[in-house]
Amino acid sequence: QVQLVESGGGLVQAGGSLSLSCAASRSIFNFNAMGWYRQAPGKEREPVAQLTGDGSAGYADFVKGRFTISRDNAKNTVTLQMNSLKPEDTAVYYCNAVGWGSAYWGQGIQVTVSS
C-alpha cells in the first residue's frame, strides 16, 4: 500500500553529521506516526526517533540532543538529522510508518561512523 525509500546514508568520521531522508510513495498525512529504527550486527532492531501525527517528537536516550526528526507533508518525506555521530551509531537505519493497524518499513540504509 505504501513504499518507503531511505537515502542519505554513508560513511562519516566520529563527530560528523549525516542527514537521512525517507520518501513515501503517497501522502504521509494520515499516518499515526513515522519514525526511524536502527539495527546493528548481532542486535535487535531498536527505535531511534519518532514523530506522531500531532507533531510530537520522541527520541531514544542514546540520541537525545544529537538527532532531530522532522517531517515535510508537502514532499511526503521524513528526515533524521544526525549530529555528533559516534562509532556506536553504526547500523542499518530503517524508516517506519504506522497507520491504523498497519506498519510499513523501508529497505534500510547503512550508516557507518569511523573512530
Summary of the structure (lengths in Angstrom):
residues: 115
radius of gyration: 13.3
end to end distance: 40.1
largest distance: 41.4
contacts: 339
relative contact order: 0.32
helix: 8%
strand: 53%
